Amino acid sequence: MEKAVMKRMWEAIGWDPDQSDGIFAPGGAIANLYALSTARHALYPRSKYVGLKDVPTLCCFTSEDSHYSIKSAAALSGIGTDFCFNIPTDKSGKMIPEALEQKIIESKKEGQL
């Protein structure tokens, strides 16, 4: 059922079903965990088999207004809560791009990816 629904969704938005993939999530917290795990796997596919032993220190950047589950997902995905950085937002709740850029530069200098 899930694959059939996904196929219809891809076709509706014009994606090639043979080149598409997806997954349903029961809620936002699990979707956040899926997102961080997928990002980690995209950078280090072998982590699926050997864990994080050969992976440099990973980090993630999130809005200071983000859902608490982002830090939980960072913990469960092996990134760690200490390396999940909150980026300041403006009055409308938008992440401040300059603050994000500065934190990315700092993190790279510290050897984090």
C-alpha positions as CSV (number, residue, x, y, z in Angstrom):
1,M,0.0,0.0,0.0
2,E,2.8,2.5,1.0
3,K,4.7,1.9,-2.3
4,A,1.5,2.3,-4.4
5,V,0.6,5.6,-2.7
6,M,4.2,6.9,-3.0
7,K,4.2,6.0,-6.7
8,R,1.0,8.0,-7.2
9,M,2.5,11.0,-5.3
10,W,5.7,10.9,-7.5
11,E,3.7,10.8,-10.6
12,A,1.5,13.7,-9.4
13,I,4.5,15.9,-9.0
14,G,6.2,14.8,-12.1
15,W,9.0,12.6,-10.7
16,D,10.1,9.4,-12.3
17,P,8.9,6.5,-10.0
18,D,11.9,4.5,-11.1
19,Q,14.2,7.2,-9.8
20,S,12.3,8.2,-6.7
21,D,12.1,6.9,-3.1
22,G,10.3,7.9,0.0
23,I,8.9,6.8,3.3
24,F,5.9,7.7,5.4
25,A,6.6,8.8,8.9
26,P,4.0,8.6,11.8
27,G,5.0,12.0,13.1
28,G,7.4,14.9,13.1
29,A,9.8,13.5,15.7
30,I,10.4,10.3,13.7
31,A,10.6,12.3,10.4
32,N,13.4,14.4,12.0
33,L,15.3,11.2,13.0
34,Y,14.8,9.9,9.5
35,A,16.2,13.1,8.1
36,L,19.4,13.1,10.1
37,S,19.9,9.4,9.6
38,T,19.4,9.9,5.8
39,A,21.8,12.9,5.7
40,R,24.5,10.8,7.6
41,H,24.0,7.9,5.3
42,A,24.3,10.2,2.2
43,L,27.7,11.4,3.4
44,Y,28.9,8.1,4.9
45,P,27.0,5.1,3.4
46,R,29.3,2.6,5.1
47,S,28.1,3.8,8.5
48,K,25.1,1.6,7.9
49,Y,27.4,-1.4,8.2
50,V,30.3,-0.3,10.3
51,G,28.8,2.4,12.5
52,L,30.5,5.7,13.1
53,K,34.0,4.4,13.7
54,D,35.5,5.9,10.5
55,V,33.3,8.9,10.4
56,P,34.6,12.4,11.3
57,T,32.8,14.4,13.9
58,L,29.4,15.3,12.4
59,C,27.3,18.2,13.4
60,C,23.9,19.7,12.5
61,F,22.5,23.2,12.5
62,T,18.9,24.0,13.5
63,S,16.9,27.0,14.3
64,E,16.8,28.1,18.0
65,D,13.0,27.7,17.6
66,S,13.2,24.1,16.2
67,H,11.3,21.3,17.8
68,Y,13.0,19.5,20.7
69,S,13.1,16.3,18.7
70,I,15.9,17.6,16.6
71,K,18.3,17.2,19.5
72,S,16.9,13.7,20.3
73,A,17.4,12.8,16.6
74,A,21.0,14.0,16.9
75,A,21.5,11.8,19.9
76,L,20.0,8.7,18.3
77,S,21.7,9.2,14.9
78,G,25.2,9.4,16.5
79,I,25.7,13.1,15.9
80,G,25.3,13.9,19.6
81,T,23.4,16.7,21.3
82,D,26.6,18.7,21.9
83,F,27.1,19.0,18.1
84,C,23.5,20.0,17.3
85,F,23.9,23.8,17.1
86,N,21.0,26.2,17.6
87,I,21.1,29.1,15.1
88,P,19.5,32.4,16.2
89,T,16.3,33.6,14.5
90,D,14.9,37.0,13.7
91,K,11.6,38.4,15.0
92,S,9.6,36.4,12.4
93,G,11.3,33.1,13.4
94,K,13.5,32.9,10.4
95,M,17.0,31.6,10.8
96,I,19.6,34.4,10.4
97,P,21.7,33.4,7.4
98,E,24.8,35.3,8.6
99,A,24.7,33.5,12.0
100,L,24.4,30.1,10.2
101,E,27.3,30.9,7.9
102,Q,29.5,32.0,10.9
103,K,28.6,28.8,12.8
104,I,29.4,26.6,9.8
105,I,32.8,28.4,9.4
106,E,33.5,27.8,13.1
107,S,32.5,24.2,13.0
108,K,34.7,23.5,10.0
109,K,37.6,25.0,11.8
110,E,36.9,22.6,14.7
111,G,37.0,19.7,12.3
112,Q,33.3,19.1,12.3
113,L,31.3,18.3,9.2
